[in-house]
Amino acid sequence: MDYEAMAASLEASGEYRVLRKIRAKKEFCPPDGSLLKRGLFIDVETTGLSFVDDEIIELAMVPFSYGNAGKIFEIFEPYQCFQEPRNEIPAEITSLTGITQNMVSGCRLDHERIENYLAQVDILIAHNAAFDRKFMEKLFEQARIKPWACSATQINWRAEGFEGSRLGYLVTSAGFFYDRHRALNDCYAAIELLARPLPISKLTALDVLLENARRPSWRIWASHAPFELKDKLRRRGYRWASGENGGRRAWYRDVPNEIKDLELKYLADEIYGREPPVYIQRIDAYDRFSERVD
């Protein structure tokens, strides 16, 4: 049976929407002569949310080649492995990920092989890099020194017509589905998404991601901001850092280079009524999403 013809017929009726299953590919398109670089999509499953106290229980990495305009060409051999944690996997984590204690029993990550994967690529990408990077760089030196990009936050999905940025939602909205909450499947789904043109800009999602990753940004820490203005800061886009794990305790906001001075003026005029007592950090892809900027 010609399932694709059947799907096309259903879609042409205007009464149905068909989702196609994402399958692992070896090649998206043949090389076009452009200078090739390598990316590595990474996904981790962990025992919890704290990179200090929790551990990786599954790691998947999928390397791929890309060229001009974020065009993805070839997918290379992936790496996937479980790791047995020191403590038993919490029941809620098993419910979320499907990973049981029996699945990870006796498993260990191959650190030498993982470092080799990381060393051979130009950029590391994750869908929520602020989570994955902290767990990775805790274990692997190459994860600390390589540039990172985040496919969840460094593409303006709403401006492209999407209502959210969760990977499962984005993939479904793009007309696909996959077996979720397993690290390797998440990697393949995200690469499929990055290879496709965005609905409005028509640029590939990877092209937009790389362009945003290259741009420096600034983290502005609004130290000792008046407590009664906390809601005003929150509406402005500031987030509260509680000082956990020795970090700063203050409101902060990340802004692009072109509006840094405007944001400082806002703080002086609207929050402090004087020259703001702020701390400013320049952030680029080499330290963005790392604990080093917390």
N, C-alpha and C positions, 0 to 999 in steps of 0.2 A: 504494500500500500504506500502511496505517495503522501506521507504525513505532512510534508511541507506544503504541498498543494492544498491539502485539506485545511491546514492552518491559515493559509493565505485566503482561502475561500471564506472561512469564518470571519476573518478580520475585515474582508471586503464588504461584508454584510452590514457592518457598523453596529452589530448587536453583540459582538463577542470580542474579547481581548485574549490573545494566546500568549502564554509564557513559554519560552524555550529554555531547556536545561543547559546550564553551562557545563562544558566538558573540558578537561585538560587538553591544551593544544601544544604542539611542538613549534608551530609557526603561525604567525598572523599574516605576514606577507613577506615576499622575498626582499632581500636588501636592495636598495636603490642607488647605491654608490656613495651615500652620505657617510660622514664620519660616525662610526658606531661607538656608543657608550653602553655601560652595563648598569642596570638597576637591580636592586634586591628587595623584593617585597617580603616583609616579616610579620608573623602573627604569633603571639604567645597566649597560652592559657595558663592561669596561675591559681594558687590556692586562695587568693584574696586580692584586695586592692592596694595593699601597702608593699611597696618595693623593699622596704626595710625589713618587715616581718614575714612576708609571704614569699613563695617560691614559684618558679616556672615548673609546670607539670607537663607541658607540651610546647614544642617549638617547631614552627614550619618556616621555611625560607624558599622562595622561588626566584631564581635569577632570570633576567631577561635582557635582551639588547634593544636599544632604541636609538633613534637618530634625530634629524632635524624635525622641528614642529612636533616633538613628542610622539613620533611615530614608532610603534612597537613592532619589532620584526620577529624575533625568535625567543622561545622559552627553553631554558636549559634544565638540566637535571635538578630536581628539588631536593631539599633535605627536610626530613620530618623525624622527630624522635620524642618519646615520652621521657619523663624523669620522675623517679620516686622521691617524694618530699620527705623531710625529717618526720613530720607529723602526718596523721591520716587526713586524707582529703575531706573537707567538710561536705556534709550532705547537700547543702545548697549549691556548691560548686559542681558536684556530680550531676545534680538536676539541671543546671544551666549548660554544662559542657558535654555531658554524657560520658565523662572520663571517670572510671572507677578505680579503686585501689588495686584491683587485680590487673588492670590494664597497664599500670605503671610499675608494678612490682619488679624489682631488680633492674629497672631501666636507668641508664645514665646518658646524659648528653655527651657527645664526642667533642670536647672543647677544641682540640687541634683542628678537626675538620671544620668546625663552625668558624673559627678564626680565619681559616683559609677561604671560606666562602665570603666572609665579610671583607677580607683584604682585596679580593679580586674585582670589586665593584666600585662605581663612582658615587653612588648615592644609595642610602637605605630609606625605605618607605614603609610606613605602617598606617593603618586606619585607626587613628588615635595614638599618634606617636608619643604624646606626653605620658602615656601609660607604658607602651612597649619599650621605649628607649630606656627608661629608668631601670626596668628589669634586666634589659640586655647589657647595659654598660656596667651594671653591678658585677657581671660575670666575665665580660669579654672586652679586652682593651680596644680592639678594632671598632667596637660599637661606640666607644667614647670619642674616637678621633675622626670618624667618618661624618660627612654631612647627612642630615636627616630631613625628610619631608613628611607631611601628614595629609593623607588624602581625605580625611574628614574635615579638617579645619582650614586648609590652604586652598580650597576651591570654594567659591561662593555658590554653593548648590542652590540656594534660594533664588539668586539672580538668574539661574539657569532653568527655573521653573519647578524645582523640587521643593517639597515642603519640609524636608528634614535631611539629616546627613548620616543616619545610621546605615551601615553597609547593606543590610538586608532590604531596607526600604528602597535604597538607591537602585539596587540590582532589579528588584521587582518593578520599579517605575520605568526602568530601561527595557523591560520586556523579557526578563530572564528569571530563573529560580535556580537554587542549588541546595545541597544538603548542608545546613548551617551549623555553626557552633563547633566546627572542627577546623583546626588551624590551617591545614593545607587547603581545604575547600575555600576558606575565606581568602587566602592568597590568590587562588585562581580567579575567584569572583571579582576581587578588586582589580586585578590586572585586566580582565575583560572590560571592566568599567573604564579604566584609564585609557584603554586603546580606542575607545569610541569618541566620536565628535559630540560635544555638548549641544543640547537642543537649541540654544539661542545664539551663543557666540560662534558656534560651528568649529571651534578649535578642539583638538583632542583634550580630554581631561588631563592627560599627562603633561601636555604642553603648558596648560594653565598652572598646574601644580608646580612644575619646575621653575617657571617664571616667578611665581610667588615665593618659592623656597630660596631663590637667589637674592631676593631683596632683603636688606637689613631692616630690622625693626628696633624699637626702643621700649624697654620695660620701665615705666615710671612708677616709682614707689611713693605714694602720698603719705609720708611719715607724719605721725601725730596729727592726723586730720581730725577736726572737731567731731566728737561722737554724734552730735545732733544732726550732722550733715551726711550720715552714712547712707541714707536712702537716696540722697541726691547723687552721691558717688556711684551707688549701685545702678541707678538709672543711666548714668553716663557710661556704664560699661566696666566699672572697676569691680575687682573681685577681692575678697578678703583672704589674706594668708595668715594662718593661725600661729605660725612660728614652729610648726611641728618639725621634728628631726633637726632642730638647730637653725631653721630658716628664718627669714625676716617675718616680723609680725606687723603687717600694715596693709592698707589698700593698694592695689596695683592695677595697671592697665598696660597692655601692649599696643603700641601705635606704630604705623608706618613712618618712615623718615620724613615724608613731606608734611605731616601734621604735628610733628613733635613740638615745635615752637608754639603752635596754636594751643596745644593741650597744656603746656606750661603756663601760658597766659590765662587760660580758663581757671586753672588751679589758683593762680595769684589773685584773680578778680573775684571768683565765685566761692572759693573754699577758704583760703587763708586771709585774704584782704591785704596781702603783702607778698614779698618775694617768697615763693613756696619752699619749705624745707624738704626738698625731695631728693631721692637718690635715683640716678638714671643709669641703666645698663644698655649697652649696645648688644644686640642679639643677631646672630646669623645662623646659617644652617649647621654650622659646626657645634654650636652650643644650644640652639633652640630645642626645647622639649627636654633638656637635661636638668638634673637636680642642681647643676652648677649655677643656674640662673634663678633659683628659688631663694 
